[in-house]
Amino acid sequence: MSAILGIKLGMTRLFDEDGVAVPVTVIEAAPNVVTAIRNGERDGYDAVQLAAVPTEERKLTKGELGHLKKASAGAMRRVVEFRDVGFPAGGGGEGESEGAEAPEGAAGAAEGDAVASRKVGDQVTVADFEPGERVKVSAVSIGKGFQGTIKRHNFGRGPVTHGSHNVRAPGSAGASADPARIFPGQKMPGQMGAKRATQRGATVHRVDAERNLLMIKGSVPGAKNATVEVRSDG
């Protein structure tokens, strides 16, 4: 089981050996750096913290830069902890299993033996994944702004003939004269999208280790250039 952070480049299609076109989402996942190891005895849980997506140092705080430098990592704008994943032994760094600031995101609960196979400063690459492996992908979904009930909740529209003025309006939502108010939780117009979403059951179609590319069959959450979390779904 593995996990990695990457950037969603967009969608394309690949042709298999039988000439069948397969739609895929291309994720560029440059080598991630292990910046902290959490263990149950000290932290209360087991997890691996990864840093990815290079950025400029001026865009990070001194605390963030100091935490990254402990792992011999450059300026990275995304730091995420992954639980419930294990990484193959290996990597290219040394360091103590020290933690620091709280991560920007988190995902699932891990086994100590799997986590122990990595050290602070090691690198995680797309080579940890194999074609045909089931994964789950998390990202912030595409924001669609303020939307009505037809688009947001799949309501049906009203009649458009005989002078009707109730074409796309949601209709009555009150509770008569008593209690003369709208109950909380009603399906109403409002902000749509721009929320964290996780798609499970996706499949790795192809891995290009030379170019740090991961091809996931079908679509995944997130807009183009969005940061996505890919981890094994097992």
N, C-alpha and C positions, 0 to 999 in steps of 0.2 A: 504494500500500500504506500502511496506517495502523495505529495502535494507540491504545488508550485504556483507562483504569481506570474501573471503575464499581461500583455496588452492585446486587446481584440482589434485585429487589423480589418476584418470584414469577412465577407463570404465569397466563395467561388465554387467551382465544381471540378472534380477529378474523375477520370475514367479508369475503371478497374480493368482487369485482364479480359473480361468478357465484353468490354466496350460499353458497360452501363455507366451512365453519368451519376455521380454521387455528390450531392450538395454538402459542402463542408464549411465550417467556420475556422478561419486561420488565426491562431493565437501566437504571438511572438513572446516567448518566455526566455529572456536572457538569463544566464546563471544567477540564481538566488543565493544569498549569503545567509548562513545560519548565524543569527545574532544573539540568541539566548536559548538555553535548555531549561525547561521547567520540570521539576520532579515532585512527586507526591509528598516526600518527607519534608522538603523545605517550603514548597509553594502550595501544597495542597492538591495539586493536579499535575499530570504529565502532559507536556506539549513541546513543540518545536516552534521557535519564532524565526520567521524568514523576512528578509528585507529585499526589495526589488524596485525597479523603475528608477534609474539614475536621474538626478536633478542637480541643480546648482546649490552650492553650500549656503549661499545667502538666503535661500528659501527655507532653511531649517534653523531650529533653535540650537543654542550651544549644548543643551542637554541631549538633544537628538543626535547631534554630530558626535558628541562624546560617547554615546552608547554605540554608535556605528563604528567608531574608531577602535573600540575595544575588540571588535570582531574583524578588524582590518578591512572594513568595508568602506566604500566611498559614500558620497551623499546619495541616499535613497529616500524617495518620498513616500513609500509604502512599507509599513512594518505590520505583519499579521502573524498571529499565533494559530497554529493548527494542532488540534487534538485529534485523537482517533486515527492517526496515520503513523506509519513507520517507514523509514527510509533505508534503502540498501546501504550496507557499510561502505565507507569510502569518503571521498571528498578531499579538499586540498587545503586545510587550514588547521591551526592549532589554537587552543585556548581553553580557558576554564569554563565550566558551566555556570556562568554568572548571569543573572537577570538584571533588568534596569527598569526603565519607564514602562508604563502600561502600554500595550499594543493598540493600534488603531482598529483592529478587527479581531475576531476570533471565530473558530469553527470546530466543534465536536469534542471526545475524551480518549486519551491515548494510552497505549501500553508502554510501561517503562522500558522493557527490553528493546522495543523497536526504536524508541526515542534515543536510547543510549548508544545506538549505532552511529550517531552523528556528534560532532563536536562544534563548538563555537568557532566560526571562521571557515567551516566547510562550505562547499558550493553544491547546490542542487540544480540539476539540469533536466531538460526534457528527455534525456536518455533513461530516466527512471521510469518512463511510461512505455507501454508496448501497444502495438496495433491490436485492436479488438478488446482492449481493457475498458471496463465500465467506469465512468467517472461522473462526478457531479460538479457543476460549474455555478459559481455564485458571483453576482455583480449587482450594481445598481441599475435597475431597468431604465429604459428610455423614458424620459419625462414627456407627457402629452399635454401638460397644462391643465387648465380648468375645463372639464368636459361635462356634458349633460348626461342624463340617465340612459339615453339610448346607446351611446358609445361606452359609457362607464359601466353600466349594469345590464346591458343587452335588453333594455325595455323595447316594447313594440310601439310604433307611432300611432297617432290617431288618424281619423279620416281626413282626406284632403279635398273633399267635394262638399257641395251643399252649404257653403259658407262657414265651414268649420274653422275655428281659430285654435284648435287644440291638436296641432299637427305633431309637434315634438315636445310638448309640455309634459311633465311627469304625472299630472293629474292630482286628484285629491289625496292628501297625506295626513289630514288631521284626524281627530277622534271625537267629532261632533261637539255639542255644547258642553259636555262633561267628559273628560277634564279640560276640554277646550285648549289643547296644546298638542304638539307633535312629540311623540315618544322618541327617546334617543335610539340610535341604531338604524333608523330608516335609510333606505337606499336613496340617496340624494345626489344632485350634481356636486362636483368638487374636484380637487386635485387628483389627477390620474397619472400613475407611473412614478418614476423617480424614487423607487423604493427598492430595498435589497430583495433580490429574488434568487432562488436556487433551483436549478434544473437538474433533476436526478435521472439516472438511466441513460445518459449520453455515452457515446462510444468513441474511442480514439481510432480514427481511420488511418492516419499516417503520422509518423514522427520523422522530422528532418533535424537531426542533431547538429549537423554542420551549420545550419542557418538558424538554429534555436526556434524552430517552428513546430507547433502542435496543431494538427488538423483534427477537429472534432466533427463527427458526422451530424448534420443538421444545424439548427440555429441554437444560440445560447443567449442568455440575458446580457444586456449592456449595449451601449451605443459604440460606434467606432471610436477607437483610441481609449476605451474605458479599461480600467484595471479589473481583471477577472481572477478569481481563485479557482484553480482546478485541483481536485483531490479525488482519490480513489473512492468509488461507491461500492463498498463491499461489506 
